[in-house]
Amino acid sequence: MAGEPLISIIDDDQAMRAALVRLIRSLGYVARGFASAEEFIEAGVMPGCSCVVTDVQMPGMSGIHLTRLLAERQSQVPVILITARSEPGLEEVALASGAVAFFRKPIDTTAFIDCLEMVMRA
């Protein structure tokens, strides 16, 4: 697994995080889960990360804040944002933060896989 592209999953919901890690691993990718944006940052995996999938709303730093932080650090790593929230305008805010895609929970698995495959080929 060393040297292979890493997809980081950040979600405070342990069941969702585990499900996404399993899904991504079933596609042949290396995936690692994090319970928070802060945990992800502290892990120091960013240099080897090929994609970040993060929840929008979490305790502490939100997924949108993390996306903005990565952009400020000139990271080229694509971020896919996911959320169970439904307020109007959230998708626009998420995409304006620099995310490459936005999915509402429950996630359309086929569309998510298509998006992830596209991101990983880019």
MMTF fields as JSON, N, C-alpha, C and O atoms, coordinates in Angstrom:
{
  "mmtfVersion": "1.0.0",
  "mmtfProducer": "UNKNOWN",
  "numBonds": 487,
  "numAtoms": 488,
  "numGroups": 122,
  "numChains": 1,
  "numModels": 1,
  "chainsPerModel": [1],
  "groupsPerChain": [122],
  "chainIdList": ["A"],
  "bondAtomList": [4, 2, 8, 6, 12, 10, 16, 14, 20, 18, 24, 22, 28, 26, 32, 30, 36, 34, 40, 38, 44, 42, 48, 46, 52, 50, 56, 54, 60, 58, 64, 62, 68, 66, 72, 70, 76, 74, 80, 78, 84, 82, 88, 86, 92, 90, 96, 94, 100, 98, 104, 102, 108, 106, 112, 110, 116, 114, 120, 118, 124, 122, 128, 126, 132, 130, 136, 134, 140, 138, 144, 142, 148, 146, 152, 150, 156, 154, 160, 158, 164, 162, 168, 166, 172, 170, 176, 174, 180, 178, 184, 182, 188, 186, 192, 190, 196, 194, 200, 198, 204, 202, 208, 206, 212, 210, 216, 214, 220, 218, 224, 222, 228, 226, 232, 230, 236, 234, 240, 238, 244, 242, 248, 246, 252, 250, 256, 254, 260, 258, 264, 262, 268, 266, 272, 270, 276, 274, 280, 278, 284, 282, 288, 286, 292, 290, 296, 294, 300, 298, 304, 302, 308, 306, 312, 310, 316, 314, 320, 318, 324, 322, 328, 326, 332, 330, 336, 334, 340, 338, 344, 342, 348, 346, 352, 350, 356, 354, 360, 358, 364, 362, 368, 366, 372, 370, 376, 374, 380, 378, 384, 382, 388, 386, 392, 390, 396, 394, 400, 398, 404, 402, 408, 406, 412, 410, 416, 414, 420, 418, 424, 422, 428, 426, 432, 430, 436, 434, 440, 438, 444, 442, 448, 446, 452, 450, 456, 454, 460, 458, 464, 462, 468, 466, 472, 470, 476, 474, 480, 478, 484, 482],
  "bondOrderList": [1, 1, 1, 1, 1, 1, 1, 1, 1, 1, 1, 1, 1, 1, 1, 1, 1, 1, 1, 1, 1, 1, 1, 1, 1, 1, 1, 1, 1, 1, 1, 1, 1, 1, 1, 1, 1, 1, 1, 1, 1, 1, 1, 1, 1, 1, 1, 1, 1, 1, 1, 1, 1, 1, 1, 1, 1, 1, 1, 1, 1, 1, 1, 1, 1, 1, 1, 1, 1, 1, 1, 1, 1, 1, 1, 1, 1, 1, 1, 1, 1, 1, 1, 1, 1, 1, 1, 1, 1, 1, 1, 1, 1, 1, 1, 1, 1, 1, 1, 1, 1, 1, 1, 1, 1, 1, 1, 1, 1, 1, 1, 1, 1, 1, 1, 1, 1, 1, 1, 1, 1],
  "groupList": [{"groupName": "MET", "atomNameList": ["N", "CA", "C", "O"], "elementList": ["N", "C", "C", "O"], "formalChargeList": [0, 0, 0, 0], "bondAtomList": [1, 0, 2, 1, 3, 2], "bondOrderList": [1, 1, 2], "singleLetterCode": "M", "chemCompType": "L-PEPTIDE LINKING"}, {"groupName": "ALA", "atomNameList": ["N", "CA", "C", "O"], "elementList": ["N", "C", "C", "O"], "formalChargeList": [0, 0, 0, 0], "bondAtomList": [1, 0, 2, 1, 3, 2], "bondOrderList": [1, 1, 2], "singleLetterCode": "A", "chemCompType": "L-PEPTIDE LINKING"}, {"groupName": "GLY", "atomNameList": ["N", "CA", "C", "O"], "elementList": ["N", "C", "C", "O"], "formalChargeList": [0, 0, 0, 0], "bondAtomList": [1, 0, 2, 1, 3, 2], "bondOrderList": [1, 1, 2], "singleLetterCode": "G", "chemCompType": "PEPTIDE LINKING"}, {"groupName": "GLU", "atomNameList": ["N", "CA", "C", "O"], "elementList": ["N", "C", "C", "O"], "formalChargeList": [0, 0, 0, 0], "bondAtomList": [1, 0, 2, 1, 3, 2], "bondOrderList": [1, 1, 2], "singleLetterCode": "E", "chemCompType": "L-PEPTIDE LINKING"}, {"groupName": "PRO", "atomNameList": ["N", "CA", "C", "O"], "elementList": ["N", "C", "C", "O"], "formalChargeList": [0, 0, 0, 0], "bondAtomList": [1, 0, 2, 1, 3, 2], "bondOrderList": [1, 1, 2], "singleLetterCode": "P", "chemCompType": "L-PEPTIDE LINKING"}, {"groupName": "LEU", "atomNameList": ["N", "CA", "C", "O"], "elementList": ["N", "C", "C", "O"], "formalChargeList": [0, 0, 0, 0], "bondAtomList": [1, 0, 2, 1, 3, 2], "bondOrderList": [1, 1, 2], "singleLetterCode": "L", "chemCompType": "L-PEPTIDE LINKING"}, {"groupName": "ILE", "atomNameList": ["N", "CA", "C", "O"], "elementList": ["N", "C", "C", "O"], "formalChargeList": [0, 0, 0, 0], "bondAtomList": [1, 0, 2, 1, 3, 2], "bondOrderList": [1, 1, 2], "singleLetterCode": "I", "chemCompType": "L-PEPTIDE LINKING"}, {"groupName": "SER", "atomNameList": ["N", "CA", "C", "O"], "elementList": ["N", "C", "C", "O"], "formalChargeList": [0, 0, 0, 0], "bondAtomList": [1, 0, 2, 1, 3, 2], "bondOrderList": [1, 1, 2], "singleLetterCode": "S", "chemCompType": "L-PEPTIDE LINKING"}, {"groupName": "ASP", "atomNameList": ["N", "CA", "C", "O"], "elementList": ["N", "C", "C", "O"], "formalChargeList": [0, 0, 0, 0], "bondAtomList": [1, 0, 2, 1, 3, 2], "bondOrderList": [1, 1, 2], "singleLetterCode": "D", "chemCompType": "L-PEPTIDE LINKING"}, {"groupName": "GLN", "atomNameList": ["N", "CA", "C", "O"], "elementList": ["N", "C", "C", "O"], "formalChargeList": [0, 0, 0, 0], "bondAtomList": [1, 0, 2, 1, 3, 2], "bondOrderList": [1, 1, 2], "singleLetterCode": "Q", "chemCompType": "L-PEPTIDE LINKING"}, {"groupName": "ARG", "atomNameList": ["N", "CA", "C", "O"], "elementList": ["N", "C", "C", "O"], "formalChargeList": [0, 0, 0, 0], "bondAtomList": [1, 0, 2, 1, 3, 2], "bondOrderList": [1, 1, 2], "singleLetterCode": "R", "chemCompType": "L-PEPTIDE LINKING"}, {"groupName": "VAL", "atomNameList": ["N", "CA", "C", "O"], "elementList": ["N", "C", "C", "O"], "formalChargeList": [0, 0, 0, 0], "bondAtomList": [1, 0, 2, 1, 3, 2], "bondOrderList": [1, 1, 2], "singleLetterCode": "V", "chemCompType": "L-PEPTIDE LINKING"}, {"groupName": "TYR", "atomNameList": ["N", "CA", "C", "O"], "elementList": ["N", "C", "C", "O"], "formalChargeList": [0, 0, 0, 0], "bondAtomList": [1, 0, 2, 1, 3, 2], "bondOrderList": [1, 1, 2], "singleLetterCode": "Y", "chemCompType": "L-PEPTIDE LINKING"}, {"groupName": "PHE", "atomNameList": ["N", "CA", "C", "O"], "elementList": ["N", "C", "C", "O"], "formalChargeList": [0, 0, 0, 0], "bondAtomList": [1, 0, 2, 1, 3, 2], "bondOrderList": [1, 1, 2], "singleLetterCode": "F", "chemCompType": "L-PEPTIDE LINKING"}, {"groupName": "CYS", "atomNameList": ["N", "CA", "C", "O"], "elementList": ["N", "C", "C", "O"], "formalChargeList": [0, 0, 0, 0], "bondAtomList": [1, 0, 2, 1, 3, 2], "bondOrderList": [1, 1, 2], "singleLetterCode": "C", "chemCompType": "L-PEPTIDE LINKING"}, {"groupName": "THR", "atomNameList": ["N", "CA", "C", "O"], "elementList": ["N", "C", "C", "O"], "formalChargeList": [0, 0, 0, 0], "bondAtomList": [1, 0, 2, 1, 3, 2], "bondOrderList": [1, 1, 2], "singleLetterCode": "T", "chemCompType": "L-PEPTIDE LINKING"}, {"groupName": "HIS", "atomNameList": ["N", "CA", "C", "O"], "elementList": ["N", "C", "C", "O"], "formalChargeList": [0, 0, 0, 0], "bondAtomList": [1, 0, 2, 1, 3, 2], "bondOrderList": [1, 1, 2], "singleLetterCode": "H", "chemCompType": "L-PEPTIDE LINKING"}, {"groupName": "LYS", "atomNameList": ["N", "CA", "C", "O"], "elementList": ["N", "C", "C", "O"], "formalChargeList": [0, 0, 0, 0], "bondAtomList": [1, 0, 2, 1, 3, 2], "bondOrderList": [1, 1, 2], "singleLetterCode": "K", "chemCompType": "L-PEPTIDE LINKING"}],
  "groupTypeList": [0, 1, 2, 3, 4, 5, 6, 7, 6, 6, 8, 8, 8, 9, 1, 0, 10, 1, 1, 5, 11, 10, 5, 6, 10, 7, 5, 2, 12, 11, 1, 10, 2, 13, 1, 7, 1, 3, 3, 13, 6, 3, 1, 2, 11, 0, 4, 2, 14, 7, 14, 11, 11, 15, 8, 11, 9, 0, 4, 2, 0, 7, 2, 6, 16, 5, 15, 10, 5, 5, 1, 3, 10, 9, 7, 9, 11, 4, 11, 6, 5, 6, 15, 1, 10, 7, 3, 4, 2, 5, 3, 3, 11, 1, 5, 1, 7, 2, 1, 11, 1, 13, 13, 10, 17, 4, 6, 8, 15, 15, 1, 13, 6, 8, 14, 5, 3, 0, 11, 0, 10, 1],
  "groupIdList": [1, 2, 3, 4, 5, 6, 7, 8, 9, 10, 11, 12, 13, 14, 15, 16, 17, 18, 19, 20, 21, 22, 23, 24, 25, 26, 27, 28, 29, 30, 31, 32, 33, 34, 35, 36, 37, 38, 39, 40, 41, 42, 43, 44, 45, 46, 47, 48, 49, 50, 51, 52, 53, 54, 55, 56, 57, 58, 59, 60, 61, 62, 63, 64, 65, 66, 67, 68, 69, 70, 71, 72, 73, 74, 75, 76, 77, 78, 79, 80, 81, 82, 83, 84, 85, 86, 87, 88, 89, 90, 91, 92, 93, 94, 95, 96, 97, 98, 99, 100, 101, 102, 103, 104, 105, 106, 107, 108, 109, 110, 111, 112, 113, 114, 115, 116, 117, 118, 119, 120, 121, 122],
  "secStructList": [7, 6, 6, 1, 7, 3, 3, 3, 3, 3, 7, 1, 7, 2, 2, 2, 2, 2, 2, 2, 2, 2, 2, 2, 2, 2, 6, 6, 7, 3, 3, 3, 3, 3, 1, 1, 2, 2, 2, 2, 2, 2, 2, 6, 7, 4, 4, 4, 3, 3, 3, 3, 3, 3, 3, 1, 7, 7, 1, 1, 1, 7, 2, 2, 2, 2, 2, 2, 2, 2, 2, 2, 6, 6, 7, 7, 7, 7, 3, 3, 3, 3, 3, 1, 7, 7, 7, 6, 6, 2, 2, 2, 2, 2, 2, 2, 6, 6, 7, 1, 3, 3, 3, 3, 1, 1, 7, 7, 2, 2, 2, 2, 2, 2, 2, 2, 2, 2, 2, 2, 2, 7],
  "xCoordList": [0.804, 0.0, 0.851, 0.401, 2.071, 2.929, 3.151, 3.416, 3.043, 3.252, 2.006, 1.987, 0.968, -0.272, -1.051, -0.923, -1.856, -2.667, -3.597, -4.217, -3.677, -4.51, -5.748, -5.662, -6.896, -8.139, -8.497, -8.688, -8.586, -8.899, -10.391, -10.958, -11.01, -12.432, -12.532, -12.019, -13.192, -13.323, -14.809, -15.529, -15.245, -16.648, -16.735, -16.167, -17.434, -17.57, -18.533, -18.555, -19.321, -20.227, -19.421, -19.078, -19.126, -18.254, -18.794, -18.026, -20.096, -20.692, -20.552, -20.22, -20.8, -20.657, -19.206, -18.911, -18.304, -16.876, -16.43, -15.743, -16.822, -16.442, -17.029, -16.358, -18.272, -18.911, -18.186, -17.967, -17.815, -17.101, -15.707, -15.257, -15.026, -13.704, -13.835, -13.045, -14.83, -15.038, -15.349, -14.796, -16.234, -16.592, -15.36, -15.131, -14.591, -13.416, -12.375, -11.747, -12.188, -11.245, -11.738, -10.928, -13.062, -13.613, -13.345, -13.382, -13.074, -12.75, -11.26, -10.818, -10.488, -9.064, -8.172, -6.966, -8.739, -7.959, -7.575, -8.187, -6.561, -6.183, -7.021, -7.043, -7.709, -8.552, -8.241, -7.947, -8.315, -8.089, -9.134, -9.388, -9.73, -10.766, -10.252, -9.324, -10.869, -10.553, -11.857, -12.814, -11.9, -13.123, -13.335, -14.425, -12.296, -12.422, -11.392, -10.411, -11.64, -10.675, -9.367, -8.287, -9.466, -8.26, -7.42, -6.194, -8.087, -7.377, -6.668, -5.526, -7.336, -6.753, -5.5, -4.459, -5.599, -4.461, -3.296, -2.15, -3.594, -2.552, -1.873, -0.721, -2.558, -1.986, -0.844, -0.015, -0.796, 0.288, 0.269, 1.315, -0.894, -0.996, -1.205, -1.201, -1.384, -1.708, -0.753, -1.225, 0.567, 1.464, 1.207, 1.447, 0.729, 0.47, -0.986, -1.366, -1.798, -3.237, -3.609, -3.15, -4.435, -4.875, -6.278, -6.66, -7.055, -8.424, -8.886, -8.502, -9.715, -10.33, -11.837, -12.394, -12.489, -13.946, -14.304, -13.943, -15.01, -15.292, -16.731, -17.366, -17.223, -18.547, -18.493, -17.446, -19.602, -19.674, -19.722, -18.931, -20.649, -20.861, -20.269, -20.689, -19.277, -18.633, -18.3, -18.181, -18.148, -17.666, -16.281, -15.494, -15.986, -14.705, -14.756, -15.726, -13.713, -13.6, -14.577, -14.643, -15.327, -16.266, -15.515, -14.363, -16.197, -15.606, -15.364, -14.386, -16.253, -16.068, -14.848, -14.066, -14.679, -13.498, -12.23, -11.242, -12.248, -11.09, -10.776, -9.613, -11.803, -11.6, -10.936, -10.01, -11.423, -10.827, -9.384, -8.52, -9.128, -7.775, -6.821, -5.705, -7.247, -6.407, -6.127, -5.005, -7.136, -6.955, -5.967, -5.118, -6.08, -5.148, -3.719, -2.781, -3.55, -2.213, -1.775, -0.776, -2.511, -2.259, -2.224, -1.492, -3.023, -3.131, -3.927, -4.928, -3.477, -4.176, -5.04, -5.621, -5.116, -5.874, -7.369, -7.883, -8.067, -9.505, -10.266, -9.935, -11.289, -12.126, -13.56, -14.117, -14.144, -15.549, -16.265, -15.909, -17.259, -18.011, -19.31, -19.985, -19.647, -20.892, -21.625, -20.996, -22.943, -23.707, -25.1, -25.655, -25.653, -27.059, -27.889, -29.118, -27.231, -27.925, -28.635, -28.208, -29.719, -30.509, -30.828, -31.637, -30.218, -30.606, -30.238, -29.23, -31.062, -30.815, -29.471, -29.076, -28.794, -27.544, -26.315, -25.196, -26.486, -25.333, -24.425, -23.202, -25.004, -24.185, -23.338, -22.163, -23.909, -23.166, -22.005, -20.903, -22.257, -21.202, -20.101, -18.915, -20.497, -19.534, -18.649, -17.428, -19.249, -18.465, -17.614, -16.507, -18.115, -17.335, -16.116, -15.144, -16.157, -15.018, -13.848, -12.728, -14.12, -13.061, -13.31, -12.505, -14.404, -14.719, -14.985, -15.505, -14.623, -14.865, -16.241, -16.745, -16.854, -18.176, -18.866, -18.231, -20.187, -21.025, -22.101, -22.8, -22.239, -23.254, -24.044, -23.492, -25.351, -26.207, -26.386, -26.456, -26.458, -26.719, -28.22, -28.976, -28.684, -27.871, -27.246, -27.885, -26.014, -25.235, -25.685, -25.886, -25.838, -26.081, -24.756, -23.842, -24.657, -23.393, -22.836, -21.633, -23.674, -23.204, -22.608, -21.524, -23.298, -22.786, -21.509, -20.587, -21.452, -20.252, -19.067, -17.985, -19.257, -18.166, -17.716, -16.516, -18.661, -18.292, -17.453, -16.452, -17.862, -17.146, -15.741, -14.757, -15.653, -14.361, -13.431, -12.251, -13.94, -13.115, -12.618, -11.464, -13.465, -13.071, -11.954, -10.961, -12.139, -11.143, -9.803, -8.747, -9.855, -8.616, -7.902, -6.689, -8.619, -7.987, -7.387, -6.508, -7.857, -7.419, -5.956, -5.427],
  "yCoordList": [-1.195, 0.0, 1.264, 2.319, 1.159, 2.34, 2.879, 2.119, 4.174, 4.807, 4.88, 5.608, 4.141, 4.194, 5.448, 5.949, 5.961, 7.144, 6.881, 5.822, 7.858, 7.757, 8.626, 9.783, 8.056, 8.823, 8.925, 7.913, 10.157, 10.393, 10.682, 11.514, 9.981, 10.144, 10.814, 10.293, 11.969, 12.707, 12.878, 13.581, 12.218, 12.3, 11.936, 10.928, 12.738, 12.461, 11.305, 10.77, 10.917, 9.774, 8.51, 8.252, 7.729, 6.57, 5.564, 5.0, 5.336, 4.366, 4.837, 4.045, 6.109, 6.663, 6.607, 6.232, 6.985, 6.969, 5.547, 5.342, 4.583, 3.189, 2.679, 1.969, 3.038, 2.6, 3.17, 2.458, 4.446, 5.058, 4.459, 4.234, 4.2, 3.563, 2.195, 1.856, 1.404, 0.081, 0.196, -0.548, 1.129, 1.315, 1.656, 1.062, 2.593, 3.041, 1.935, 1.76, 1.197, 0.062, -1.004, -1.649, -1.206, -2.209, -1.84, -2.697, -0.557, -0.095, -0.227, 0.082, -0.687, -0.905, 0.236, 0.213, 1.222, 2.36, 2.165, 1.379, 2.889, 2.951, 4.056, 5.18, 3.747, 4.731, 4.721, 3.682, 5.904, 6.042, 7.002, 8.058, 6.635, 7.452, 8.318, 7.945, 9.482, 10.432, 10.938, 11.185, 11.096, 11.521, 13.021, 13.503, 13.772, 15.233, 15.809, 15.157, 17.046, 17.742, 17.938, 17.833, 18.224, 18.416, 17.138, 17.19, 15.99, 14.704, 14.471, 14.014, 14.781, 14.649, 15.517, 15.044, 16.776, 17.696, 17.214, 17.197, 16.824, 16.378, 15.087, 14.845, 14.257, 12.987, 13.192, 12.301, 14.358, 14.654, 13.846, 13.646, 13.381, 12.553, 13.373, 12.826, 14.671, 15.522, 15.361, 15.302, 15.288, 15.165, 13.927, 13.966, 12.842, 11.627, 11.421, 10.357, 12.427, 12.321, 12.688, 13.699, 11.862, 12.106, 12.674, 13.248, 12.514, 13.018, 13.055, 12.211, 14.044, 14.158, 14.123, 14.86, 13.256, 13.213, 13.61, 12.913, 14.723, 15.212, 15.648, 16.191, 15.394, 15.86, 17.377, 17.937, 18.035, 19.483, 19.863, 20.688, 19.264, 19.675, 18.656, 17.499, 19.118, 18.299, 19.195, 20.41, 18.61, 19.423, 19.982, 19.311, 21.174, 21.781, 22.34, 22.993, 22.084, 22.616, 21.922, 20.693, 22.71, 22.145, 21.698, 22.069, 20.898, 20.479, 21.647, 21.654, 22.634, 23.816, 24.606, 25.075, 24.756, 25.455, 24.699, 25.316, 23.36, 22.557, 22.758, 22.9, 22.769, 22.96, 24.308, 24.406, 25.343, 26.68, 26.702, 27.319, 26.028, 25.969, 25.295, 25.772, 24.201, 23.508, 24.414, 24.447, 25.145, 26.073, 27.179, 27.56, 27.693, 28.731, 28.227, 28.992, 26.938, 26.315, 25.881, 25.177, 26.292, 25.967, 24.464, 24.001, 23.722, 22.287, 22.066, 22.738, 21.133, 20.764, 19.512, 18.996, 19.033, 17.815, 18.101, 19.015, 17.337, 17.546, 17.162, 16.182, 17.949, 17.711, 17.467, 18.24, 16.38, 16.073, 16.286, 15.67, 17.146, 17.431, 16.632, 16.488, 16.118, 15.373, 15.963, 16.496, 15.866, 16.411, 15.822, 15.353, 15.856, 15.517, 16.791, 16.729, 17.942, 19.223, 19.542, 19.109, 20.302, 20.544, 22.009, 22.31, 22.929, 24.329, 24.842, 24.435, 25.73, 26.298, 27.03, 27.683, 26.909, 27.629, 26.91, 27.344, 25.822, 25.131, 24.562, 24.642, 23.996, 23.432, 24.521, 24.295, 25.684, 26.784, 27.229, 27.474, 27.332, 27.709, 26.653, 26.983, 25.391, 24.29, 24.319, 24.197, 24.478, 24.502, 25.759, 25.717, 26.875, 28.119, 28.015, 28.747, 27.118, 26.949, 26.25, 26.249, 25.652, 24.964, 23.481, 22.799, 22.968, 21.549, 21.233, 22.067, 20.026, 19.605, 18.981, 18.879, 18.56, 17.937, 18.037, 18.26, 17.865, 17.992, 16.921, 16.804, 16.138, 15.086, 15.208, 15.476, 15.003, 14.965, 13.508, 12.598, 13.32, 11.987, 11.746, 12.689, 10.548, 9.394, 9.578, 10.06, 9.188, 9.418, 8.469, 7.276, 9.018, 8.22, 7.52, 8.13, 6.248, 5.518, 5.499, 5.679, 5.288, 5.237, 6.575, 6.614, 7.664, 8.995, 9.307, 9.914, 8.895, 9.124, 8.373, 8.941, 7.103, 6.304, 6.916, 7.027, 7.318, 7.965, 9.21, 9.432, 10.021, 11.254, 10.915, 11.508, 9.97, 9.59, 9.055, 9.406, 8.218, 7.658, 8.784, 8.765, 9.755, 10.883, 11.684, 12.045, 11.954, 12.714, 11.98, 12.593, 10.682, 9.904, 9.758, 9.548, 9.863, 9.792, 11.14, 11.192, 12.212, 13.568, 13.803, 14.882],
  "zCoordList": [0.0, 0.0, 0.0, -0.447, 0.497, 0.558, -0.845, -1.776, -0.989, -2.28, -3.143, -4.136, -2.785, -3.555, -3.189, -2.072, -4.114, -3.814, -2.628, -2.527, -1.745, -0.557, -0.713, -1.124, -0.381, -0.315, 1.161, 1.835, 1.657, 3.06, 3.223, 2.515, 4.165, 4.463, 5.829, 6.819, 5.882, 7.134, 7.437, 6.729, 8.503, 8.901, 10.373, 10.794, 11.159, 12.582, 12.849, 13.957, 11.863, 11.982, 11.666, 10.512, 12.705, 12.547, 11.536, 10.758, 11.538, 10.616, 9.168, 8.286, 8.926, 7.574, 7.118, 5.983, 8.019, 7.706, 7.343, 6.342, 8.156, 7.902, 6.585, 5.836, 6.309, 5.064, 3.846, 2.866, 3.903, 2.772, 2.605, 1.481, 3.714, 3.629, 2.966, 2.084, 3.385, 2.777, 1.288, 0.477, 0.926, -0.474, -1.308, -2.361, -0.842, -1.608, -1.699, -2.743, -0.627, -0.676, -1.64, -2.305, -1.732, -2.653, -4.109, -4.992, -4.352, -5.699, -6.004, -7.11, -5.02, -5.209, -4.752, -4.997, -4.098, -3.601, -2.141, -1.418, -1.73, -0.327, 0.305, -0.197, 1.402, 2.077, 3.566, 4.158, 4.15, 5.595, 6.149, 5.568, 7.262, 7.865, 8.996, 9.713, 9.146, 10.206, 10.788, 10.054, 12.117, 12.796, 12.753, 13.059, 12.375, 12.33, 11.371, 11.014, 10.965, 10.107, 10.857, 10.275, 12.151, 12.955, 13.013, 12.914, 13.173, 13.194, 11.858, 11.831, 10.77, 9.436, 9.306, 8.849, 9.706, 9.6, 10.46, 10.011, 11.695, 12.623, 12.171, 12.532, 11.39, 10.933, 9.945, 9.761, 9.309, 8.375, 7.088, 6.471, 6.675, 5.47, 4.2, 3.096, 4.356, 3.209, 2.025, 0.89, 2.233, 1.069, 0.203, -1.003, 0.791, 0.025, -0.33, -0.817, -0.09, -0.295, -1.737, -2.269, -2.352, -3.728, -3.813, -4.832, -2.736, -2.704, -1.255, -0.446, -0.938, 0.384, 0.199, -0.614, 0.964, 1.014, 2.444, 3.392, 2.602, 3.944, 4.127, 3.223, 5.326, 5.713, 5.844, 6.168, 5.596, 5.744, 7.216, 7.673, 7.959, 9.343, 10.303, 10.351, 11.071, 12.092, 13.27, 13.111, 14.451, 15.567, 15.226, 14.558, 15.666, 15.327, 13.921, 13.536, 13.161, 11.804, 10.86, 10.818, 10.109, 9.135, 7.881, 7.656, 7.08, 5.81, 4.866, 4.119, 4.899, 4.056, 4.517, 3.691, 5.83, 6.358, 5.967, 5.569, 6.077, 5.682, 4.197, 3.82, 3.369, 1.927, 1.655, 0.851, 2.338, 2.189, 2.68, 2.057, 3.801, 4.352, 3.372, 3.163, 2.778, 1.796, 0.599, 0.093, 0.147, -0.977, -0.6, -1.407, 0.631, 1.087, 1.113, 0.889, 1.386, 1.416, 0.018, -0.129, -0.991, -2.394, -2.68, -3.555, -1.932, -2.169, -3.45, -3.699, -4.243, -5.472, -5.276, -6.231, -4.042, -3.757, -3.898, -3.253, -4.725, -4.889, -3.63, -2.963, -3.314, -2.143, -2.608, -3.388, -2.116, -2.347, -1.017, -0.012, -1.01, 0.205, 0.229, -0.791, 1.403, 1.597, 2.803, 3.716, 2.803, 3.922, 3.999, 3.004, 5.199, 5.399, 5.491, 5.528, 5.527, 5.629, 4.317, 3.246, 4.414, 3.211, 2.954, 2.076, 3.695, 3.508, 2.111, 1.533, 1.587, 0.26, 0.223, 1.189, -0.892, -1.092, -0.577, -0.851, 0.162, 0.734, -0.355, -0.243, -1.394, -2.468, -3.118, -3.406, -3.349, -3.961, -3.074, -3.564, -1.762, -0.813, -0.814, -0.812, -0.817, -0.806, -2.042, -1.936, -3.202, -4.44, -4.536, -5.074, -4.022, -4.022, -3.111, -3.295, -2.134, -1.221, -1.904, -1.393, -3.071, -3.802, -3.989, -4.623, -3.454, -3.615, -5.086, -5.829, -5.491, -6.877, -7.052, -8.17, -5.932, -6.008, -4.657, -3.626, -4.689, -3.502, -3.57, -4.577, -2.504, -2.443, -1.152, -0.085, -1.274, -0.094, 0.338, -0.488, 1.656, 2.215, 2.192, 2.425, 1.926, 1.574, 0.187, -0.748, 0.094, -1.126, -2.23, -2.001, -3.424, -4.625, -4.935, -5.49, -4.576, -4.67, -6.085, -6.274, -7.066, -8.451, -8.868, -9.45, -8.58, -8.931, -8.16, -8.704, -6.896, -6.08, -6.668, -6.808, -7.013, -7.596, -8.901, -9.15, -9.744, -11.024, -10.783, -11.464, -9.815, -9.483, -8.974, -9.416, -8.056, -7.487, -8.571, -8.598, -9.456, -10.543, -11.447, -11.875, -11.74, -12.578, -11.9, -12.531, -10.603, -9.845, -9.812, -9.968, -9.611, -9.498, -10.844, -10.873, -11.937, -13.274, -13.688, -14.548, -13.085, -13.491, -13.154, -13.424]
}
